[in-house]
């Protein structure tokens, strides 16, 4: 088997999710980086390896094969991916080291040059067991290809979860939006959806495994079902009808989808949780145009207002990029003012990261120092806003899904520390009594 020691590279380490997979003859470990969709894909690969007879080992143990589900959303994500591939090689120089996921799709040939034994593209993940067997013979190769215009939806089945209480179900893949800063359409391919006929079966499987909360995820979740004449609200309605599914939430959603009829359908579902993650990216209309985002700041504000009319105190979270090419100080200040106006419960702030091949990469770039300084300023502002928003929940009654005996998330996705222990997995009614650094305290009723 190919396994000569390769040059080690040292990059920043970051948070990651371990997903383990491994057979009495063969063992493998899978490490997933990045978003919930990538973690779901890694969990599906684990399930396929289990079915093929591989036994489970943690990623920090010696294994016959290591698979890193890589991410490429930012430069930092690229570095994490390379670092984890190098770490796998150091753990066992004789093992097969495989890269799958978005960075693998983007840099498929270069990764072979860097010493990776197997590159698995984002359309070949169902073949992971077969591909690993080939790599075990000593063959080093790339199993990744450009996407087809009519790319089929790849059937992956997994149970990716948080604390054995919240399950994630990927129902959509790919993106056709081509925001000027984003590489994801190039590495995930065109939009396609899990067929509606298979959606209920997946939800029933998850409920049968004991999960009462289901999070529907996708690369561009808003696009779910277009090719079948259905939509995301219909997906929520199907899942809500499955016995055992008590709570449903979305991973992320786009502004154009948030119409009054769409929100009314969600509000009619007792299981739907009023937590909306709506990526903003900038509060400046001129920056939004350069980003190729398909809304204005006022259209975004109107969508949030519609949500607040449809639901009682919904929790709104978002993403913002600072230091986009050409962003002036005034445009950044517009973003700060808009963020404060929206009363977001949490804002994920990212300094702009140049992604090769995107439209924005060819524009004049701001200094990295400027991007980071603006991110720090915005983070300080959003932390003050988040504290104020969490404070508005004090005195309210909420329902908590206990992820441990000491706490869990409310329907609005506030983490609540409970005043007395409960059984993990139980749903309890509480009164919000105070604030913590990142969540709230709650008294069980």
TIMITI-801013 format. One line per 2 residues: their letters; for each residue x negated, y negated, z negated of N, C-alpha, C. Coordinates in steps of 0.1 Angstrom, whole numbers. Example, Ala and Ser with C-alpha at 12.3 -4.5 7.8 and 13.67 -1.06 7.14 Angstrom:
2
as	-132,57,-78,-123,45,-78,-132,33,-78; -128,22,-71,-137,11,-71,-129,0,-79
***
This chain:
445
xx	-8,12,0,0,0,0,-9,-12,0; -4,-23,7,-12,-35,6,-12,-41,-8
xx	-24,-45,-13,-24,-50,-26,-37,-56,-30; -45,-61,-20,-57,-67,-24,-54,-80,-31
xx	-62,-84,-41,-60,-96,-49,-61,-108,-40; -52,-117,-41,-52,-129,-33,-55,-141,-41
xx	-59,-152,-34,-62,-165,-41,-51,-169,-50; -53,-172,-62,-43,-177,-71,-41,-192,-70
xx	-28,-196,-71,-25,-210,-70,-19,-214,-83; -22,-226,-88,-17,-230,-101,-8,-242,-99
xx	5,-240,-102,15,-251,-101,23,-252,-114; 31,-262,-114,39,-264,-126,49,-253,-128
xx	51,-249,-140,61,-239,-143,74,-246,-146; 85,-239,-144,98,-245,-147,107,-234,-152
xx	120,-239,-155,130,-230,-160,133,-220,-149; 136,-208,-153,140,-198,-144,149,-188,-150
xx	156,-180,-143,165,-170,-148,159,-156,-144; 157,-148,-154,152,-134,-151,164,-125,-148
xx	163,-119,-136,172,-108,-133,163,-96,-130; 165,-85,-137,156,-74,-137,163,-63,-129
xx	154,-56,-121,159,-44,-115,148,-34,-114; 150,-20,-115,139,-10,-112,143,5,-111
xx	132,31,-108,136,45,-108,125,52,-114; 128,63,-118,118,71,-125,105,71,-117
xx	107,70,-103,95,70,-95,91,56,-91; 101,47,-90,98,33,-86,104,23,-95
xx	97,12,-97,102,2,-106,101,-12,-99; 110,-20,-101,110,-34,-95,115,-44,-105
xx	111,-56,-103,116,-67,-112,119,-79,-103; 131,-86,-106,135,-97,-97,136,-109,-106
xx	130,-120,-101,130,-133,-108,138,-143,-98; 148,-149,-104,156,-159,-96,153,-173,-100
xx	150,-181,-91,147,-196,-93,159,-204,-87; 161,-215,-93,171,-225,-86,185,-223,-90
xx	194,-225,-80,208,-227,-82,215,-213,-86; 228,-215,-89,236,-203,-93,238,-194,-81
xx	239,-200,-69,240,-192,-57,228,-182,-55; 216,-188,-57,204,-180,-56,204,-169,-67
xx	208,-173,-79,209,-163,-90,219,-152,-87; 230,-155,-80,239,-145,-76,233,-136,-66
xx	226,-142,-56,220,-133,-46,209,-124,-52; 202,-129,-62,192,-120,-69,199,-109,-76
xx	210,-112,-83,218,-102,-90,223,-91,-80; 227,-96,-68,232,-86,-58,221,-77,-54
xx	209,-83,-52,197,-75,-48,194,-65,-59; 195,-69,-72,193,-59,-83,203,-48,-82
xx	216,-51,-79,226,-40,-78,223,-30,-67; 218,-36,-55,214,-27,-44,202,-18,-48
xx	193,-24,-55,181,-16,-59,185,-5,-69; 194,-8,-78,199,2,-87,206,14,-80
xx	214,10,-70,221,20,-62,211,29,-55; 200,23,-51,190,31,-43,180,39,-52
xx	182,38,-66,175,46,-75,163,40,-81; 162,26,-80,151,19,-87,155,17,-101
xx	145,18,-110,148,16,-124,144,1,-128; 150,-3,-139,149,-17,-143,136,-20,-152
xx	129,-30,-149,119,-35,-158,119,-50,-158; 116,-57,-169,115,-71,-169,104,-76,-160
xx	105,-89,-157,95,-95,-147,81,-96,-154; 81,-96,-167,67,-97,-173,61,-84,-176
xx	67,-73,-170,61,-60,-172,55,-55,-159; 47,-45,-160,41,-39,-148,51,-32,-140
xx	52,-35,-126,62,-29,-118,55,-25,-104; 62,-16,-97,58,-12,-84,61,-23,-73
xx	71,-31,-76,75,-42,-67,80,-54,-75; 77,-66,-71,82,-78,-77,89,-86,-66
xx	101,-90,-68,108,-98,-59,111,-112,-65; 107,-123,-59,110,-136,-63,121,-142,-54
xx	132,-145,-59,143,-152,-52,139,-167,-53; 133,-172,-42,127,-185,-42,137,-197,-39
xx	133,-209,-42,141,-221,-40,132,-231,-33; 139,-240,-25,131,-250,-17,138,-263,-18
xx	147,-266,-27,155,-278,-27,146,-290,-30; 135,-289,-37,126,-300,-39,112,-295,-38
xx	102,-304,-38,88,-300,-38,84,-292,-50; 90,-296,-62,88,-289,-74,93,-274,-73
xx	104,-272,-66,109,-259,-64,100,-251,-56; 94,-257,-46,84,-250,-37,72,-245,-46
xx	68,-254,-54,56,-251,-63,59,-240,-73; 71,-240,-79,75,-229,-88,76,-216,-80
xx	81,-216,-68,82,-204,-60,68,-198,-58; 58,-206,-54,45,-202,-51,38,-197,-64
xx	41,-204,-75,35,-200,-88,40,-186,-92; 53,-184,-91,58,-171,-95,54,-159,-87
xx	52,-162,-74,46,-151,-65,32,-148,-69; 24,-158,-72,11,-156,-77,10,-149,-90
xx	20,-152,-99,20,-146,-112,23,-131,-110; 32,-128,-101,36,-114,-99,23,-106,-94
xx	16,-112,-85,4,-106,-80,-6,-103,-91; -8,-113,-100,-17,-111,-112,-12,-100,-121
xx	1,-98,-123,6,-88,-132,2,-74,-127; 3,-72,-114,-1,-59,-108,-6,-61,-94
xx	-19,-62,-93,-25,-64,-79,-22,-53,-69; -17,-41,-74,-14,-31,-64,1,-30,-61
xx	9,-39,-67,23,-39,-64,26,-46,-51; 38,-43,-46,44,-50,-35,50,-63,-40
xx	46,-75,-35,51,-87,-39,60,-92,-27; 73,-95,-30,82,-98,-20,88,-112,-23
xx	91,-120,-13,98,-133,-15,111,-132,-7; 121,-136,-14,134,-138,-7,140,-152,-11
xx	151,-156,-5,156,-169,-9,152,-180,1; 155,-192,-4,154,-204,6,140,-207,9
xx	130,-207,0,116,-210,3,111,-199,12; 115,-187,10,110,-176,19,116,-178,33
xx	128,-183,34,134,-185,48,126,-197,54; 123,-207,47,117,-219,53,102,-216,57
xx	95,-209,49,81,-207,51,77,-192,54; 85,-186,61,84,-171,62,71,-166,68
xx	65,-173,78,52,-168,83,41,-173,74; 42,-185,69,31,-190,60,30,-181,47
xx	41,-176,42,40,-168,30,32,-155,33; 33,-149,44,25,-137,47,10,-141,47
xx	7,-153,53,-7,-158,52,-12,-160,38; -3,-164,29,-6,-166,15,-8,-153,7
xx	-5,-142,13,-7,-129,6,5,-122,2; 17,-127,5,30,-120,1,31,-108,11
xx	35,-97,5,36,-85,13,49,-84,22; 60,-90,16,73,-88,23,81,-101,21
xx	86,-106,33,94,-118,32,108,-114,37; 118,-117,29,132,-113,31,140,-125,34
xx	146,-127,45,153,-139,49,167,-139,43; 174,-150,44,187,-152,38,198,-145,46
xx	195,-137,56,205,-129,63,201,-114,63; 191,-111,55,186,-97,54,186,-91,40
xx	193,-98,31,192,-94,17,199,-80,14; 209,-76,22,215,-63,20,206,-52,23
xx	195,-55,30,185,-44,33,173,-44,23; 175,-50,12,163,-51,3,157,-38,-1
xx	165,-28,-4,159,-15,-8,152,-8,4; 158,-8,16,151,-3,28,138,-10,31
xx	138,-24,29,126,-31,32,115,-29,22; 119,-28,10,109,-25,0,102,-11,2
xx	110,-1,6,105,12,9,94,11,20; 97,3,31,87,1,41,75,-6,36
xx	76,-16,28,65,-23,22,56,-14,14; 62,-4,7,55,5,-2,45,13,6
xx	47,15,19,38,23,27,26,15,31; 25,3,27,13,-6,30,16,-15,41
xx	28,-16,47,31,-25,58,34,-38,53; 27,-49,57,30,-62,54,38,-69,65
xx	50,-74,62,58,-79,73,69,-89,69; 75,-96,78,85,-106,76,98,-101,82
xx	108,-100,73,122,-96,77,131,-109,75; 128,-119,83,135,-131,83,136,-136,97
xx	147,-142,101,150,-147,114,158,-160,114; 157,-167,125,166,-179,126,181,-175,125
xx	189,-184,120,203,-181,119,210,-182,133; 221,-173,135,229,-174,147,240,-184,145
xx	245,-190,156,255,-200,155,268,-193,149; 270,-181,152,282,-174,147,278,-164,136
xx	268,-167,128,263,-159,117,275,-153,109; 274,-139,107,284,-133,99,282,-135,84
xx	292,-135,76,291,-136,62,284,-123,56; 274,-125,49,266,-113,43,273,-108,31
xx	278,-96,31,285,-90,20,276,-87,8; 276,-95,-2,268,-92,-14,277,-91,-26
xx	276,-81,-34,284,-80,-46,276,-79,-58; 279,-88,-68,270,-88,-80,279,-93,-91
xx	273,-93,-103,279,-99,-115,268,-107,-121; 267,-120,-117,257,-129,-123,265,-137,-134
xx	259,-137,-146,267,-142,-157,259,-150,-167; 266,-158,-175,260,-165,-186,265,-159,-199
xx	256,-153,-207,260,-148,-220,271,-137,-220; 272,-130,-209,282,-119,-209,296,-124,-210
xx	299,-136,-208,313,-141,-209,317,-148,-196; 308,-155,-189,311,-163,-177,305,-156,-165
xx	313,-152,-155,308,-146,-143,308,-156,-132; 299,-154,-122,298,-162,-110,301,-154,-98
xx	309,-159,-90,313,-152,-77,310,-161,-65; 301,-157,-57,298,-165,-45,308,-162,-34
xx	315,-172,-29,326,-170,-20,323,-177,-7; 312,-185,-6,309,-193,6,294,-194,8
xx	290,-195,20,275,-195,23,273,-206,34; 262,-213,34,258,-222,45,264,-236,44
xx	259,-245,52,263,-259,52,261,-265,66; 271,-272,70,271,-279,83,270,-294,82
xx	268,-299,69,268,-314,67,255,-321,72; 244,-314,70,231,-320,74,228,-334,69
xx	229,-335,55,225,-347,49,210,-350,52; 206,-362,54,193,-365,60,182,-361,51
xx	184,-358,38,173,-355,29,172,-340,26; 182,-332,31,184,-318,26,180,-308,36
xx	172,-298,31,167,-287,40,177,-275,39; 187,-275,31,195,-263,28,202,-258,41
xx	208,-267,50,214,-262,62,205,-254,70; 192,-257,70,182,-250,78,178,-236,72
xx	180,-235,59,175,-222,53,187,-213,48; 199,-219,49,211,-211,45,221,-209,57
xx	218,-216,68,226,-213,80,239,-220,80; 248,-217,90,261,-223,92,271,-219,81
xx	281,-226,80,292,-223,70,299,-211,73; 301,-202,63,309,-190,65,314,-186,51
xx	325,-178,51,332,-175,38,334,-161,36; 335,-157,23,340,-144,20,354,-142,25
xx	357,-132,32,371,-130,37,381,-129,26; 392,-136,27,402,-136,16,407,-123,12
xx	407,-113,21,411,-99,17,402,-93,7; 389,-98,7,379,-92,-2,378,-100,-15
xx	384,-112,-15,383,-121,-27,389,-115,-39; 402,-111,-38,409,-105,-49,402,-93,-55
xx	397,-84,-46,390,-72,-50,378,-76,-59; 370,-86,-55,359,-90,-62,363,-96,-76
xx	374,-104,-76,378,-110,-89,383,-99,-98; 390,-89,-92,395,-77,-101,383,-69,-106
xx	373,-68,-98,361,-61,-103,354,-68,-115; 353,-81,-114,347,-89,-124,356,-89,-137
xx	369,-90,-135,378,-89,-147,377,-75,-153; 375,-65,-145,374,-51,-150,361,-49,-158
xx	351,-57,-156,338,-57,-163,339,-65,-176; 350,-71,-179,352,-77,-192,350,-92,-192
xx	348,-99,-181,346,-113,-180,360,-120,-179; 362,-130,-188,374,-138,-187,373,-151,-181
xx	361,-156,-178,359,-168,-171,352,-166,-158; 357,-171,-147,351,-169,-134,348,-183,-128
xx	335,-184,-123,331,-196,-116,329,-193,-102; 336,-200,-93,335,-198,-79,324,-207,-74
xx	314,-201,-66,303,-209,-62,301,-207,-47; 293,-216,-41,289,-216,-27,279,-227,-24
xx	273,-226,-12,264,-237,-8,272,-249,-5; 283,-249,2,292,-260,4,306,-254,1
xx	309,-253,-12,321,-246,-16,333,-252,-10; 333,-265,-8,345,-272,-2,349,-266,11
xx	340,-260,18,343,-255,32,349,-241,31; 351,-236,19,356,-222,18,369,-220,27
xx	369,-209,35,381,-204,41,385,-211,54; 377,-221,59,382,-228,71,384,-219,82
xx	375,-209,84,376,-200,96,387,-191,95; 393,-190,83,404,-181,81,418,-188,79
xx	418,-201,80,430,-209,78,434,-210,64; 425,-209,55,428,-210,41,419,-220,34
xx	419,-222,21,411,-232,15,407,-228,1; 400,-237,-6,395,-234,-19,406,-233,-29
xx	416,-241,-28,427,-241,-38,434,-227,-37; 435,-221,-25,441,-208,-23,432,-198,-30
xx	419,-199,-29,410,-190,-36,412,-191,-51; 413,-203,-57,416,-204,-71,429,-198,-75
xx	439,-199,-66,452,-193,-69,452,-178,-69; 444,-172,-60,443,-158,-59,436,-153,-72
xx	425,-159,-76,418,-155,-88,426,-157,-100; 434,-167,-101,442,-170,-113,453,-159,-115
xx	456,-152,-104,467,-142,-105,461,-129,-109; 448,-128,-111,442,-115,-115,443,-113,-130
xx	449,-103,-135,450,-101,-150,436,-100,-156; 434,-107,-167,422,-107,-174,413,-120,-171
xx	416,-127,-160,409,-139,-157,416,-150,-164; 411,-156,-175,417,-166,-183,413,-180,-179
xx	401,-181,-173,396,-194,-170,389,-194,-156; 391,-204,-148,385,-206,-135,379,-219,-134
xx	367,-220,-128,361,-233,-126,353,-233,-113; 350,-244,-107,342,-245,-95,328,-249,-98
xx	319,-244,-90,305,-248,-91,303,-263,-88; 308,-267,-76,306,-281,-71,316,-283,-60
xx	320,-296,-58,330,-299,-48,327,-313,-42; 332,-315,-30,329,-327,-23,341,-337,-23
xx	338,-349,-21,348,-360,-22,359,-358,-12; 357,-355,1,368,-355,10,379,-345,6
xx	375,-334,-1,385,-324,-5,394,-328,-16; 391,-339,-23,398,-342,-35,410,-350,-33
xx	420,-345,-25,432,-352,-22,443,-349,-33; 453,-357,-33,464,-355,-43,470,-341,-42
xx	474,-336,-30,480,-323,-29,470,-312,-34; 457,-313,-30,448,-303,-35,447,-303,-50
xx	446,-314,-56,445,-315,-71,458,-310,-78; 469,-313,-71,482,-308,-77,482,-293,-78
xx	477,-287,-67,477,-272,-67,468,-267,-79; 457,-273,-81,448,-269,-92,454,-271,-105
xx	460,-283,-107,466,-287,-120,478,-277,-123; 484,-271,-113,495,-261,-116,490,-248,-121
xx	477,-246,-121,471,-233,-126,467,-234,-140; 473,-228,-150,469,-229,-164,454,-224,-166
xx	449,-216,-157,436,-210,-159,425,-220,-154; 429,-230,-146,419,-239,-140,413,-248,-151
xx	400,-249,-151,393,-258,-161,390,-271,-155; 394,-282,-162,393,-296,-156,378,-301,-157
xx	369,-294,-152,355,-298,-151,352,-299,-136; 348,-311,-131,345,-313,-117,331,-318,-116
xx	323,-311,-108,309,-315,-105,310,-320,-90; 308,-333,-89,310,-340,-76,297,-347,-73
xx	289,-342,-64,276,-349,-61,278,-363,-56; 271,-373,-62,272,-387,-57,260,-390,-49
xx	248,-388,-54,235,-390,-47,231,-405,-47; 240,-414,-45,237,-428,-46,250,-436,-48
xx	249,-447,-55,261,-456,-57,260,-468,-47; 251,-468,-38,249,-478,-28,254,-473,-15
xx	263,-481,-9,269,-476,4,258,-476,15; 249,-485,15,239,-485,25,230,-473,24
xx	227,-469,12,219,-457,10,227,-445,14; 239,-444,10,248,-433,14,248,-431,29
xx	249,-442,37,249,-441,51,236,-435,56; 224,-440,50,211,-434,55,210,-420,51
xx	217,-416,40,216,-402,36,226,-393,44; 234,-399,53,244,-392,60,254,-385,51
xx	257,-392,40,268,-387,31,281,-392,38; 292,-384,36,304,-387,44,315,-394,35
xx	311,-404,27,320,-411,19,313,-424,15; 321,-434,11,316,-446,5,317,-445,-10
xx	311,-455,-17,312,-455,-32,326,-456,-36; 334,-465,-29,348,-467,-33,356,-454,-30
xx	354,-447,-20,361,-434,-17,357,-424,-28; 345,-424,-33,341,-416,-44,349,-420,-57
xx	350,-433,-59,357,-438,-71,372,-434,-71; 377,-436,-59,392,-432,-57,394,-417,-60
xx	385,-409,-55,386,-394,-58,386,-391,-73; 377,-398,-80,376,-396,-94,389,-401,-101
xx	394,-412,-96,407,-417,-102,418,-408,-100; 418,-401,-88,429,-391,-85,428,-379,-95
xx	415,-375,-98,413,-364,-107,418,-368,-121; 416,-380,-125,420,-385,-138,435,-387,-140
xx	441,-389,-128,456,-389,-129,462,-375,-129; 455,-366,-123,460,-352,-122,458,-344,-135
xx	447,-347,-142,443,-339,-154,441,-348,-166; 444,-342,-178,442,-349,-190,427,-349,-194
xx	421,-360,-194,407,-362,-197,398,-351,-191; 397,-351,-178,387,-342,-172,373,-346,-174
xx	364,-336,-173,350,-339,-175,343,-340,-161; 337,-351,-158,331,-353,-144,316,-354,-146
xx	309,-345,-138,295,-345,-137,290,-347,-123; 277,-351,-121,273,-354,-108,258,-353,-107
xx	253,-355,-94,238,-355,-91,235,-369,-85; 223,-374,-88,219,-387,-82,204,-385,-78
xx	201,-391,-66,187,-391,-61,182,-405,-63; 170,-407,-68,164,-420,-69,152,-421,-60
xx	150,-433,-54,138,-435,-46,139,-430,-32; 152,-429,-27,154,-424,-13,147,-434,-3
xx	141,-429,8,134,-438,17,142,-451,20; 135,-463,17,140,-476,20,149,-481,9
xx	151,-473,-2,159,-478,-13,153,-491,-19; 160,-502,-19,155,-514,-25,159,-514,-40
xx	153,-524,-47,157,-525,-62,171,-528,-63; 177,-537,-54,191,-540,-55,200,-528,-53
xx	196,-519,-43,204,-507,-40,203,-498,-52; 192,-497,-59,191,-489,-71,200,-495,-82
xx	200,-508,-83,208,-514,-93,223,-512,-90; 227,-511,-78,240,-508,-74,244,-494,-79
xx	235,-485,-77,237,-471,-82,239,-471,-97; 231,-478,-105,232,-479,-119,245,-485,-123
xx	250,-495,-117,263,-501,-120,274,-492,-117; 273,-485,-106,284,-475,-102,284,-464,-112
xx	273,-458,-116,272,-447,-125,279,-451,-139; 276,-463,-143,281,-467,-156,297,-469,-155
xx	301,-474,-143,316,-475,-141,323,-462,-141; 317,-451,-137,323,-439,-135,325,-431,-148
xx	317,-434,-158,318,-426,-171,316,-411,-169; 305,-408,-163,301,-394,-161,297,-388,-174
xx	302,-375,-176,298,-368,-188,284,-363,-188; 279,-361,-176,265,-357,-174,260,-360,-160
xx	248,-365,-159,242,-368,-145,229,-361,-144; 228,-353,-134,215,-347,-130,207,-357,-121
xx	196,-362,-126,189,-372,-118,176,-366,-113; 174,-368,-99,162,-363,-93,155,-374,-85
xx	142,-375,-87,134,-384,-78,134,-378,-64; 136,-386,-54,136,-381,-40,124,-372,-37
xx	126,-361,-31,116,-352,-27,116,-350,-12; 105,-353,-5,104,-352,10,105,-337,14
xx	115,-334,23,116,-321,28,113,-321,43; 103,-313,46,98,-312,60,109,-308,69
xx	111,-314,81,121,-311,90,134,-318,89; 136,-326,78,148,-333,77,146,-347,83
xx	157,-354,85,157,-367,92,150,-377,83; 152,-376,70,146,-386,61,131,-385,60
xx	126,-373,63,111,-371,61,103,-380,71; 109,-384,82,102,-392,92,103,-407,89
xx	110,-411,78,111,-425,75,100,-429,65; 98,-442,64,88,-447,55,92,-443,40
xx	83,-437,33,86,-432,20,82,-442,9; 90,-442,-2,86,-451,-13,75,-444,-21
xx	67,-451,-28,57,-445,-37,63,-435,-47; 57,-424,-49,62,-414,-59,64,-420,-72
xx	55,-429,-76,56,-436,-89,69,-444,-90; 73,-451,-79,86,-458,-79,98,-449,-81
xx	97,-438,-74,108,-428,-74,110,-423,-89; 99,-420,-95,99,-414,-109,103,-425,-119
xx	98,-437,-117,102,-447,-127,117,-450,-126; 123,-451,-114,137,-453,-113,145,-441,-119
xx	140,-429,-117,146,-417,-123,147,-419,-138; 135,-423,-144,135,-424,-159,145,-435,-164
xx	146,-446,-156,155,-456,-160,169,-452,-159; 172,-444,-149,186,-440,-147,189,-429,-158
xx	180,-420,-161,182,-410,-171,185,-417,-184; 178,-427,-188,180,-434,-201,195,-439,-201
xx	199,-445,-190,212,-451,-189,223,-440,-190; 221,-429,-182,231,-418,-182,232,-411,-196
xx	221,-410,-203,222,-404,-216,231,-413,-226; 230,-426,-225,239,-434,-233,253,-433,-229
xx	256,-432,-216,269,-430,-211,275,-417,-215; 267,-406,-214,271,-393,-218,275,-392,-233
xx	267,-399,-241,270,-399,-255,284,-406,-258; 287,-417,-251,299,-424,-252,311,-415,-247
xx	309,-408,-236,319,-399,-231,322,-388,-240; 312,-381,-245,314,-370,-255,321,-375,-267
xx	318,-387,-271,325,-393,-283,340,-395,-281; 344,-396,-269,358,-398,-266,366,-385,-268
xx	359,-374,-270,366,-361,-272,368,-358,-287; 361,-366,-296,363,-363,-310,377,-365,-314
xx	382,-356,-321,396,-356,-325,406,-348,-316; 401,-345,-304,409,-337,-295,409,-322,-298
xx	420,-316,-294,420,-301,-295,416,-295,-282; 408,-285,-283,402,-279,-271,402,-264,-273
xx	400,-256,-262,398,-242,-263,383,-239,-260; 377,-230,-268,363,-227,-266,362,-212,-263
xx	354,-209,-253,350,-195,-250,337,-193,-256; 337,-184,-267,325,-182,-275,315,-174,-267
xx	303,-180,-265,292,-172,-258,283,-166,-267; 282,-171,-280,276,-165,-291,285,-166,-303
xx	281,-160,-314,290,-161,-326,290,-176,-331; 281,-184,-327,280,-198,-332,286,-209,-323
xx	289,-205,-310,294,-216,-302,296,-212,-287; 301,-221,-279,304,-218,-265,310,-231,-259
xx	315,-230,-247,319,-241,-239,334,-243,-240; 338,-255,-240,352,-259,-239,357,-257,-224
xx	370,-259,-222,375,-258,-208,369,-270,-200; 366,-281,-206,360,-292,-199,344,-291,-199
xx	339,-280,-203,325,-277,-202,316,-285,-212; 321,-289,-223,313,-294,-234,309,-282,-243
xx	296,-282,-246,291,-271,-255,295,-275,-269; 302,-266,-276,307,-268,-290,300,-259,-300
xx	294,-265,-310,289,-257,-322,301,-255,-331; 304,-242,-334,315,-239,-342,312,-239,-357
xx	322,-242,-365,320,-244,-380,319,-230,-387; 323,-219,-380,323,-206,-386,321,-196,-375
xx	315,-184,-378,312,-175,-367,324,-168,-362; 324,-165,-349,334,-158,-342,328,-147,-333
xx	336,-138,-328,331,-127,-320,328,-133,-306; 316,-131,-301,313,-135,-287,323,-130,-277
xx	327,-138,-268,337,-134,-258,351,-138,-261; 353,-143,-274,366,-146,-278,370,-161,-274
xx	383,-163,-272,388,-176,-269,394,-182,-282; 389,-193,-286,394,-199,-299,398,-214,-297
xx	409,-217,-304,413,-231,-304,406,-239,-315; 401,-251,-311,393,-259,-320,397,-273,-320
xx	392,-281,-330,393,-295,-330,379,-301,-329; 376,-310,-320,363,-316,-319,361,-325,-331
xx	350,-323,-338,348,-331,-350,337,-341,-350; 327,-339,-341,315,-347,-341,307,-344,-329
xx	295,-350,-329,286,-349,-317,273,-343,-321; 266,-336,-311,253,-331,-313,244,-338,-302
xx	232,-335,-301,223,-342,-291,228,-339,-277; 234,-328,-274,238,-325,-260,253,-320,-260
xx	260,-319,-271,273,-314,-271,282,-319,-282; 290,-311,-288,299,-315,-298,299,-304,-309
xx	305,-308,-321,308,-299,-331,323,-297,-332; 327,-285,-336,341,-282,-336,345,-273,-348
xx	358,-276,-352,364,-268,-363,374,-259,-357; 373,-246,-361,382,-236,-356,395,-238,-363
x	406,-238,-355,420,-240,-360,426,-227,-363
***
